[in-house]
């Protein structure tokens, strides 16, 4: 299921907009492809991220994958709950499994991201 109120990257991150802030995570599709997530490394609050640059790591029983920033901005919060419970990403990727919150540097960048139908088509194409 691809929530229609989010924007997406081709690298399977999602963005939930809230004014000039955004919450970022990985999609249910990505979590499923990775398998059981056992470790998440996230940046500290205050770090500046550049759009599409790596900002963290997700480690699963199958693979280690970089996380890529869908938008440029300053990290205002990282999900500390994932340190002790990385499985939240598998169980609730669009809720409790969020990764970081950003204060956007360039809100117009969101227009470069995929909407739900386009992301659905991307994952359907495999």
Secondary structure per residue as TSV (DSSP state, phi and psi in degrees):
chain	resnum	aa	ss	phi	psi
A	1	X	-	360.0	128.7
A	2	X	-	-109.3	107.7
A	3	X	-	-58.1	134.3
A	4	X	T	-79.0	-13.4
A	5	X	T	-92.2	5.5
A	6	X	-	-110.1	164.9
A	7	X	E	-113.3	158.1
A	8	X	E	-136.6	157.6
A	9	X	-	-109.0	164.5
A	10	X	T	-70.4	-14.0
A	11	X	T	-92.8	8.7
A	12	X	S	75.4	29.9
A	13	X	E	-95.8	153.2
A	14	X	E	-118.4	158.2
A	15	X	E	-133.9	130.4
A	16	X	E	-112.4	116.4
A	17	X	E	-83.3	143.0
A	18	X	E	-147.9	87.0
A	19	X	T	66.8	-125.4
A	20	X	T	-96.4	17.7
A	21	X	E	-119.8	156.4
A	22	X	E	-139.7	142.0
A	23	X	E	-102.0	137.4
A	24	X	E	-124.3	142.4
A	25	X	E	-154.5	-172.8
A	26	X	E	-106.2	153.0
A	27	X	-	-74.5	162.8
A	28	X	H	-59.4	-37.8
A	29	X	H	-59.4	-48.5
A	30	X	H	-62.4	-45.0
A	31	X	H	-60.4	-39.6
A	32	X	H	-66.7	-38.7
A	33	X	H	-67.7	-35.9
A	34	X	H	-72.9	-31.3
A	35	X	-	85.9	-159.3
A	36	X	S	-65.1	116.8
A	37	X	E	-81.7	128.7
A	38	X	E	-114.7	-12.4
A	39	X	E	-159.3	139.6
A	40	X	E	-133.0	128.3
A	41	X	E	-111.1	121.4
A	42	X	-	-123.7	155.8
A	43	X	-	-74.9	158.5
A	44	X	-	-78.0	154.8
A	45	X	T	-57.1	142.9
A	46	X	T	99.4	-18.6
A	47	X	-	-73.0	141.2
A	48	X	E	-95.7	131.1
A	49	X	E	-110.3	144.8
A	50	X	-	-101.8	142.1
A	51	X	T	-54.2	130.8
A	52	X	T	71.1	5.2
A	53	X	S	-87.4	151.6
A	54	X	E	-65.8	138.3
A	55	X	E	-130.5	-6.1
A	56	X	E	-172.6	-173.8
A	57	X	E	-138.8	141.3
A	58	X	E	-118.9	127.9
A	59	X	E	-115.6	130.9
A	60	X	E	-123.5	179.1
A	61	X	S	-66.8	-18.3
A	62	X	S	-98.4	-35.8
A	63	X	-	-160.6	166.6
A	64	X	E	-113.6	128.1
A	65	X	E	-129.7	140.3
A	66	X	E	-74.5	151.3
A	67	X	E	-101.9	138.7
A	68	X	E	-118.1	133.8
A	69	X	-	-69.6	120.5
A	70	X	S	-72.4	-21.5
A	71	X	S	-142.2	155.9
A	72	X	-	-82.4	144.6
A	73	X	E	163.5	-177.6
A	74	X	E	-99.7	132.4
A	75	X	E	-68.2	120.8
A	76	X	E	-98.2	-21.9
A	77	X	E	-161.3	146.3
A	78	X	E	-119.0	146.2
A	79	X	-	-75.0	93.4
A	80	X	T	-62.5	-24.9
A	81	X	H	-61.5	-25.3
A	82	X	H	-71.5	-19.7
A	83	X	H	-63.0	-43.9
A	84	X	H	-93.7	-16.0
A	85	X	-	-142.9	66.1
A	86	X	T	-62.4	-19.5
A	87	X	T	-65.5	-13.0
A	88	X	H	-58.0	-30.2
A	89	X	H	-63.7	-39.6
A	90	X	H	-72.7	-42.0
A	91	X	H	-78.4	-30.3
A	92	X	-	-151.0	64.9
A	93	X	T	-61.6	-28.2
A	94	X	T	-97.8	2.4
A	95	X	T	-127.2	-103.8
A	96	X	T	-64.0	-15.4
A	97	X	T	-91.6	14.9
A	98	X	-	-59.7	158.8
A	99	X	-	-103.1	-63.8
A	100	X	E	-139.0	160.2
A	101	X	E	-115.1	138.9
A	102	X	E	-122.9	142.8
A	103	X	E	-93.6	116.6
A	104	X	E	-70.5	137.0
A	105	X	S	-87.3	-32.3
A	106	X	-	-142.1	81.5
A	107	X	G	-53.3	-27.5
A	108	X	G	-64.4	-18.6
A	109	X	G	-58.8	-25.5
A	110	X	G	-59.4	-27.5
A	111	X	G	-66.7	-17.5
A	112	X	G	-83.4	-10.7
A	113	X	S	-87.5	163.0
A	114	X	B	-79.7	143.0
A	115	X	-	-85.7	176.0
A	116	X	H	-58.5	-47.2
A	117	X	H	-60.6	-39.5
A	118	X	H	-67.7	-38.6
A	119	X	H	-68.7	-40.3
A	120	X	H	-56.8	-43.8
A	121	X	H	-64.8	-38.4
A	122	X	H	-61.7	-47.1
A	123	X	H	-75.3	-27.7
A	124	X	H	-67.6	-33.0
A	125	X	H	-73.7	-15.8
A	126	X	-	77.5	360.0
